[in-house]
């Protein structure tokens, strides 16, 4: 099953209706948010029936004279209940009638001006307060979020990004992973007058990312419009990989860190000391994950905002310098440096590139190392015991499990991966060394071992 959000830039022309109808059919779309139809209200039923025969539809003509947003869905797959219909957003609850999965969805079509969009951000915050199920938000926001979101045209200013950025941070939304061209809109002009922007986006709340975070959005070719259609494909057979907990040293610098740790550590979870320590650490993971989401999740956006703010102040200094502006410039430079170091420290720890010192601004390098390590962890191909080549992830998993299950309970005289004769040719432990390995480990040795681990490799340094 696949969802679609698309700004069609009008479908009154016959050929546009035909293209949209074929697109829904060929892409197996079962729910569609259609933006900027430019269809008069009295024609909505006939046009929607031509595009999607047998489907149900809802719109926001009551909130906007020209009905800026349509929602169409196939009743063979979904039951939809509209909760809120405003001029810039249509919010609904969607139930998959085949497996009872329930989602919240908001289709957005932002107004053209910063002031008009303020109401959109307020609407989304109201919706966020009433939503506790997986929630996806997407559409044409008519707003940019980062400095690189426009190519050519007018330079991006702080005023364009700050409301959008603050809204996303306040609601703790995450942008969905995506494929396709970075820029989702162009003015279709020729030569040097052509402008590209990234104004179509998809976001999910925490519940969405936990359940459906593996789903990627795809930005496809615009064809009949100047906006790229955005599709979302559901795959119920996906088995998400549990992400292991990792401690980031940047947390230690936060003012709430010591307090949060103390609150957990003063509690008693079990009478046995070691079990009690283990349960404290487990409880602390949830607290630290929450701290990370609230304070450190949007580092890149905070850096972009700091750059824009600094640029604006420095331009003002060029025209009319004052002590107040100079002080503001100094504070902004310090703020930018702080977030740059925090980002670089986190990336360095993820990449495990210990031989580069902080301050070298190697964010791109660290990102490349992280990506390379991520690819290296994956098993994309395997040869079975019969010699056949396996590339399917489920078949690879099944082959590995069956291989090790076959070893259990059997006495193998030789192992295909280990040559005992070669092993015996190397250095071996004497009797005294074997005894040393079996003796009890002292608390002093444990403490010394923990302290010897560098800060980038472990989260035990703060103990």
matplotlib code that plots the C-alpha trace (Angstrom):
import matplotlib.pyplot as plt

x = [0.0, 1.2, 0.3, 0.7, 1.0, 1.1, 0.7, -0.8, -1.0, -4.6, -6.5, -9.2, -7.5, -8.6, -5.0, -4.0, -6.9, -6.0, -2.3, -3.2, -5.7, -3.0, -0.5, -2.8, -3.4, 0.2, 1.7, -0.9, -1.9, -4.5, -4.6, -3.8, -3.5, -4.0, -3.0, -4.0, -6.6, -8.1, -11.4, -14.6, -16.6, -19.6, -17.3, -15.4, -17.6, -17.5, -13.7, -12.8, -14.9, -13.1, -9.7, -10.4, -13.6, -15.2, -13.0, -14.2, -13.0, -12.9, -11.7, -11.3, -13.7, -15.4, -12.1, -10.7, -12.9, -10.9, -10.6, -6.8, -6.5, -8.3, -8.1, -8.9, -8.9, -9.7, -12.4, -11.2, -8.1, -8.9, -11.4, -10.8, -12.2, -11.5, -10.6, -9.6, -9.9, -8.2, -7.1, -3.5, -3.9, -6.3, -5.9, -7.4, -7.3, -6.7, -7.5, -6.2, -9.3, -7.2, -4.9, -6.4, -3.3, -4.2, -2.4, -2.8, -2.1, -1.9, -1.7, -0.2, -0.4, 1.2, 0.4, 2.9, 3.9, 5.6, 2.8, 0.1, 2.0, 2.1, -1.4, -0.3, 2.4, -0.2, -2.6, 0.1, 0.9, -2.8, -2.9, 0.2, -1.4, -4.3, -2.2, -0.8, -0.7, 1.8, 1.5, 2.8, 2.8, 3.6, 2.9, 3.8, 4.9, 5.8, 8.7, 12.4, 14.0, 17.8, 20.2, 20.7, 17.0, 17.0, 19.3, 19.5, 16.8, 16.8, 19.1, 17.4, 17.0, 16.4, 12.8, 12.0, 13.3, 12.8, 9.1, 9.2, 12.3, 10.9, 7.7, 9.5, 11.7, 8.9, 6.8, 10.0, 9.3, 11.8, 12.0, 11.4, 14.3, 13.9, 15.1, 15.1, 16.1, 16.8, 14.9, 11.1, 10.0, 11.2, 9.8, 10.2, 12.1, 14.9, 18.6, 19.8, 16.2, 15.5, 15.1, 14.9, 13.6, 13.0, 9.5, 7.8, 8.6, 7.4, 7.8, 6.8, 6.3, 8.1, 5.4, 5.6, 9.4, 9.3, 6.8, 7.2, 10.6, 12.0, 9.7, 11.3, 9.6, 10.3, 10.4, 9.7, 9.8, 7.2, 5.7, 2.5, 3.4, 6.2, 6.3, 7.7, 5.1, 5.9, 5.1, 5.1, 5.2, 4.1, 5.7, 4.3, 6.9, 9.7, 11.5, 13.1, 16.5, 16.7, 19.2, 21.6, 22.0, 25.0, 26.2, 27.3, 29.9, 28.1, 25.3, 27.7, 28.0, 24.3, 23.0, 20.3, 22.7, 23.9, 20.4, 18.9, 21.7, 21.3, 17.5, 18.0, 21.1, 19.4, 16.7, 16.9, 15.6, 16.9, 18.5, 21.4, 24.0, 25.0, 21.4, 20.6, 23.4, 22.3, 18.7, 19.8, 21.7, 18.7, 16.4, 19.0, 19.0, 15.4, 16.1, 19.2, 17.4, 14.7, 17.4, 19.0, 15.7, 14.8, 18.2, 20.5, 18.4, 18.3, 22.0, 22.3, 19.2, 20.5, 23.8, 22.0, 19.9, 23.0, 24.7, 21.7, 21.5, 25.2, 25.0, 22.1, 24.0, 27.2, 25.3, 23.8, 27.3, 28.5, 25.8, 25.5, 27.9, 27.0, 28.2, 25.0, 25.4, 29.1, 28.1, 25.4, 27.9, 30.3, 27.5, 26.4, 29.9, 30.2, 26.9, 27.8, 31.2, 29.4, 27.0, 29.7, 31.9, 28.9, 28.1, 31.7, 32.1, 29.0, 30.1, 33.6, 32.3, 30.0, 32.7, 35.3, 38.0, 40.1, 43.2, 41.7, 41.5, 38.4, 38.4, 39.5, 35.9, 35.8, 32.0, 31.9, 34.7, 33.0, 29.7, 31.5, 33.1, 29.8, 28.2, 31.0, 30.8, 27.1, 27.5, 30.2, 27.9, 25.4, 25.6, 24.2, 25.3, 26.0, 26.9, 25.0, 26.4, 25.2, 27.1, 24.0, 24.2, 21.8, 20.9, 17.5, 17.8, 15.3, 17.0, 20.5, 19.1, 17.6, 20.8, 22.9, 20.5, 20.3, 24.1, 24.7, 21.7, 23.3, 26.4, 24.6, 24.5, 27.1, 30.7, 32.7, 36.1, 37.1, 35.7, 35.8, 36.7, 39.4, 42.6, 43.8, 47.2, 47.8, 46.5, 48.9, 51.8, 51.3, 52.0, 50.1, 49.4, 51.4, 49.8, 50.4, 48.7, 45.7, 45.3, 45.6, 42.7, 40.5, 41.1, 38.5, 38.7, 39.2, 37.1, 40.3, 41.0, 37.5, 37.8, 41.2, 39.9, 36.9, 39.1, 41.6, 38.9, 39.1, 36.1, 35.2, 34.9, 32.8, 30.2, 31.7, 34.1, 31.6, 31.2]
y = [0.0, 3.5, 7.0, 10.1, 13.8, 16.0, 19.6, 19.3, 23.1, 22.7, 19.8, 21.6, 20.6, 17.2, 15.9, 16.7, 14.7, 11.8, 11.9, 12.0, 9.1, 7.0, 7.9, 6.7, 3.5, 2.7, 3.6, 1.5, 4.5, 3.8, 7.2, 10.6, 14.2, 16.4, 20.1, 23.1, 21.5, 24.9, 23.1, 25.0, 23.5, 22.5, 20.4, 18.5, 15.4, 14.9, 15.6, 13.4, 10.5, 10.8, 10.7, 8.0, 6.1, 4.6, 6.4, 8.6, 12.2, 15.1, 18.7, 22.0, 24.3, 25.3, 26.7, 28.0, 29.4, 27.7, 24.3, 24.1, 20.5, 17.3, 13.9, 10.8, 7.2, 3.7, 2.3, -1.2, -0.4, 2.5, 4.1, 7.8, 10.2, 13.9, 15.6, 19.1, 21.1, 24.5, 26.6, 25.3, 21.8, 18.9, 16.5, 13.0, 9.6, 6.7, 3.1, 0.2, -2.0, -5.1, -5.1, -2.4, -0.3, 3.3, 6.4, 10.2, 12.1, 15.9, 17.2, 20.7, 23.5, 26.6, 30.1, 32.2, 34.7, 34.3, 36.1, 34.0, 30.8, 31.6, 30.3, 27.0, 26.5, 27.2, 24.7, 22.0, 22.6, 22.2, 18.9, 17.7, 18.2, 15.9, 13.2, 10.2, 7.6, 7.4, 10.7, 11.7, 15.3, 16.2, 18.5, 21.8, 24.0, 26.9, 27.4, 26.5, 25.0, 25.3, 27.5, 25.1, 24.7, 27.2, 27.3, 30.6, 33.2, 35.4, 34.4, 32.6, 34.8, 34.0, 35.3, 32.6, 29.6, 30.5, 29.8, 26.6, 25.4, 26.3, 24.5, 21.3, 21.5, 22.3, 19.3, 17.1, 15.9, 14.0, 14.3, 11.0, 9.4, 10.1, 9.2, 11.3, 14.9, 17.2, 20.1, 19.5, 22.6, 24.8, 27.9, 26.2, 29.2, 28.9, 29.8, 31.8, 32.6, 29.1, 28.7, 25.4, 25.1, 22.3, 23.2, 19.8, 17.6, 14.7, 14.5, 12.0, 12.1, 9.8, 7.1, 7.1, 6.9, 3.9, 2.0, 3.2, 4.9, 2.4, 3.7, 6.1, 8.8, 9.1, 12.4, 11.5, 13.5, 16.4, 15.6, 17.7, 20.0, 22.1, 20.1, 16.6, 14.1, 12.5, 8.8, 6.7, 2.9, 0.7, -2.7, -4.6, -7.4, -5.1, -6.2, -3.2, -3.6, -2.6, 0.2, -0.3, 2.4, 4.6, 7.2, 10.5, 12.6, 15.8, 14.9, 15.4, 19.1, 19.7, 21.4, 18.7, 15.7, 15.4, 16.0, 13.2, 10.7, 11.5, 11.0, 7.4, 6.5, 7.4, 4.8, 1.1, -1.4, -4.8, -6.2, -7.8, -5.1, -6.1, -6.5, -3.1, -1.4, -3.1, -2.0, 1.6, 1.7, 0.4, 3.0, 5.7, 4.8, 6.0, 9.3, 10.0, 9.1, 11.6, 14.2, 13.6, 14.0, 17.2, 19.0, 17.5, 16.0, 19.2, 20.2, 20.8, 23.0, 25.0, 25.5, 26.8, 29.2, 30.5, 31.1, 33.0, 35.1, 35.9, 36.9, 39.3, 40.9, 41.3, 42.9, 45.4, 46.1, 47.0, 49.7, 51.0, 49.7, 49.9, 48.4, 46.5, 44.9, 44.1, 42.4, 40.4, 39.4, 38.0, 36.0, 34.6, 33.5, 31.8, 30.1, 28.9, 27.6, 25.7, 23.9, 23.2, 21.5, 19.6, 18.3, 17.4, 15.6, 13.5, 12.7, 11.8, 9.4, 7.8, 7.4, 6.2, 8.1, 8.7, 10.0, 13.3, 16.0, 18.1, 21.5, 20.4, 20.8, 17.4, 16.9, 15.7, 13.2, 11.9, 11.5, 9.6, 7.3, 6.7, 5.8, 3.5, 1.7, 1.3, -0.3, -2.5, -3.9, -5.2, -8.7, -8.2, -11.5, -15.0, -18.4, -21.3, -24.6, -25.9, -23.2, -21.1, -17.4, -15.6, -11.9, -11.7, -10.5, -13.0, -15.9, -14.7, -14.6, -18.1, -19.5, -18.1, -19.4, -22.9, -23.1, -22.5, -24.7, -27.5, -27.2, -27.5, -30.9, -32.3, -33.4, -32.0, -33.5, -30.5, -27.1, -25.6, -22.2, -23.2, -25.2, -26.4, -27.3, -23.7, -22.5, -24.8, -23.4, -20.0, -18.7, -20.7, -19.9, -21.8, -23.3, -20.2, -17.9, -20.2, -20.0, -16.2, -16.0, -18.0, -16.0, -13.4, -9.9, -7.3, -4.0, -2.1, -3.8, -3.1, 0.6, 0.8, -0.9, 1.5, 4.5, 3.4, 3.5, 6.8, 9.2, 8.5, 4.8, 4.5, 6.1, 5.0, 7.9, 9.9, 7.2]
z = [0.0, -0.9, 0.1, -2.0, -1.3, -4.4, -5.3, -8.8, -9.6, -10.9, -12.4, -14.4, -17.6, -19.0, -19.7, -16.1, -14.7, -17.0, -15.9, -12.2, -12.6, -14.3, -11.7, -8.8, -10.7, -11.8, -8.5, -6.5, -4.4, -1.8, -0.1, -1.6, -0.4, -3.4, -3.1, -5.1, -7.3, -8.3, -8.8, -7.9, -5.0, -7.1, -9.4, -6.7, -6.8, -10.5, -10.8, -7.8, -9.2, -12.5, -10.9, -8.4, -9.1, -6.1, -3.6, -0.8, -0.4, 2.0, 1.5, 3.3, 1.3, 4.5, 5.8, 2.5, -0.4, -3.1, -1.3, -1.1, 0.1, -1.0, 0.8, -1.3, -0.1, -1.3, 1.1, 0.4, 2.5, 4.8, 7.0, 7.5, 10.1, 9.6, 12.9, 11.9, 8.6, 8.5, 5.5, 5.7, 7.1, 7.0, 9.9, 10.1, 11.7, 9.3, 10.1, 7.9, 7.8, 6.9, 10.0, 12.3, 12.2, 13.2, 12.1, 12.3, 9.2, 8.5, 4.9, 4.8, 2.2, 3.7, 2.7, 0.8, 3.5, 6.8, 8.7, 7.1, 8.0, 11.7, 12.0, 10.4, 13.1, 15.8, 14.1, 14.1, 17.7, 18.7, 16.7, 18.4, 21.9, 21.0, 19.2, 20.9, 18.0, 15.1, 13.3, 9.9, 8.6, 5.0, 2.1, 0.6, 3.5, 1.2, 3.7, 3.8, 6.8, 6.1, 4.2, 1.4, 0.7, -2.1, -5.2, -7.0, -6.3, -3.2, -0.3, 2.6, 5.7, 9.4, 9.2, 6.6, 8.7, 12.3, 12.7, 10.8, 12.6, 16.1, 15.3, 14.4, 17.5, 19.8, 18.6, 18.5, 15.0, 12.8, 9.1, 7.4, 5.4, 1.7, -1.8, -4.9, -5.8, -2.9, -4.4, -4.6, -6.5, -9.4, -11.1, -14.5, -15.8, -18.4, -18.1, -15.1, -14.0, -12.8, -9.1, -7.1, -3.5, -1.0, 0.4, 0.3, 3.3, 5.4, 9.2, 11.9, 15.7, 18.1, 17.9, 14.1, 14.0, 16.5, 14.5, 10.9, 10.9, 8.4, 5.7, 3.2, 1.3, -2.4, -4.3, -7.9, -11.1, -11.3, -14.7, -15.0, -12.0, -10.8, -7.5, -7.1, -5.9, -2.5, -2.0, 1.1, 0.8, 3.7, 4.2, 7.1, 6.7, 7.8, 10.9, 12.6, 14.1, 17.8, 18.2, 21.0, 23.7, 23.3, 25.8, 24.4, 26.3, 25.4, 27.8, 30.8, 30.0, 30.3, 33.4, 34.0, 33.7, 37.4, 38.7, 36.5, 37.4, 41.1, 41.0, 39.6, 41.7, 45.0, 44.3, 45.3, 42.8, 44.2, 47.4, 45.5, 44.9, 41.4, 40.3, 41.8, 39.8, 36.6, 37.1, 37.9, 34.7, 32.8, 34.3, 33.5, 29.8, 29.5, 31.2, 29.1, 25.9, 26.8, 27.5, 24.1, 22.3, 24.1, 24.0, 21.4, 18.6, 16.5, 16.6, 12.9, 12.8, 15.8, 13.9, 10.8, 12.9, 14.7, 11.3, 10.0, 13.2, 13.1, 9.4, 10.1, 13.0, 11.0, 8.2, 10.6, 12.1, 8.6, 8.2, 11.8, 14.4, 18.1, 21.4, 21.6, 18.2, 19.0, 22.2, 20.4, 17.7, 20.4, 22.0, 18.7, 17.8, 21.2, 20.7, 17.2, 18.4, 21.2, 18.9, 16.3, 19.0, 20.3, 16.8, 16.1, 19.4, 18.8, 15.3, 16.4, 19.0, 16.5, 14.0, 16.5, 14.7, 17.8, 16.1, 15.1, 17.8, 18.3, 16.7, 13.3, 11.9, 10.3, 10.4, 6.7, 7.4, 10.5, 8.6, 5.8, 8.4, 10.0, 6.7, 5.8, 9.1, 8.8, 5.4, 6.7, 9.4, 6.8, 5.3, 1.8, 0.3, 1.6, 0.1, 1.6, 2.6, -0.8, -2.6, -3.7, -3.6, -1.2, -1.3, 0.4, 4.0, 5.4, 3.6, 4.9, 8.5, 8.1, 6.7, 9.6, 12.2, 10.6, 10.4, 14.1, 15.1, 13.2, 15.3, 18.6, 20.2, 17.8, 18.4, 15.4, 14.9, 12.8, 12.2, 8.7, 9.9, 12.5, 11.9, 15.3, 14.0, 13.0, 16.4, 18.3, 16.4, 18.0, 21.5, 24.2, 27.9, 30.6, 33.7, 35.8, 33.3, 33.1, 36.9, 36.7, 34.2, 36.6, 39.8, 41.0, 39.7, 42.4, 42.7, 42.2, 38.9, 37.7, 38.5, 36.9, 33.8, 33.5, 34.0, 31.3, 28.6, 26.7, 26.7, 23.0, 23.5, 26.7, 28.8, 32.0, 32.4, 34.5, 37.2]

ax = plt.figure().add_subplot(projection="3d")
ax.plot(x, y, z, "-o")
ax.set_aspect("equal")
plt.show()
